[in-house]
Amino acid sequence: MAIALVAGTGTGIGLAAAVTVARGGHTVYAIMRHPAGGAGDIRTIAEAGKLSIPVLPMDVDDDASVRSASTCW
């Protein structure tokens, strides 16, 4: 199975994409700049669907943030 990093998972298309890919049996990491403020919806949906979608803090515009998060997968 593939590993997918999905950005913008707090709402909208990013949230839908992460859930859809996880339902397809793939490993999904939800990345967002501020998970404390925006990860509630994806965690609720993941738990209801018995999906594992870890939420990682990452700012894709910040090289140090990307390097730090890349140690998680």
N, C-alpha and C positions, 0 to 999 in steps of 0.2 A: 504494500500500500504506500501511497505517496504521503509526504509531509507537506502541509500547506501553512504558510504564514498569511493571515488575512488582516489587513489594516483597516481601521475605521469601523471596528465591530461594535461600537457603542449604539449605533442606530442604522437604519436603512439598509442599503445594498450590502455593506460590509457585514452587518449582523446576519442578514439572510444568506450571504455567501458562506460564511463560517458554518452555520447550521446545516446548510445543504451539503457541503463537502463532508462534514462529520457524519451526517446520515448516510453518505455514500461509503462509509467504512474507512475513510482516510484519517490520518492524524492531523489535527488542526490546532494551531496556536493562534489565539486571538491577541493581536497587538494593538495597544492604544497608548497615547501619551499620558493620560491620566486615568488609570484603571479604577482608582478609588471613587471617582465621580461618575463613571460611565459603564462599569462592568455588570451592573445589576441585571439588566435585561438578558444579556447572553448567559449569565450564570443561571438564571431562573429557567430559561428555555433549555439549556443543556441538562439541568437536573431533571426537568419534566420529561425529556426525551431520553434520559439515561445515556447522555453523550459526555464524553470527556473532552472539554475544550478549555485548556488552561489559558488564563489571561496573563499576558506579560506586558510590563511597561516598556515601551520603546517609542522613541521619536525618530522616525525614518530620516529626518533632516539633520540628525546629530550622530556623527560617526561613533563617538564614544558610547552613546546609548545603544546603537546597533551592535557594537562589539560586546557590550555587557549582556545584552539579551541573548546573543548568539550562543552563550555558554549554557543556556537552558534546554537546548534540544539536541 
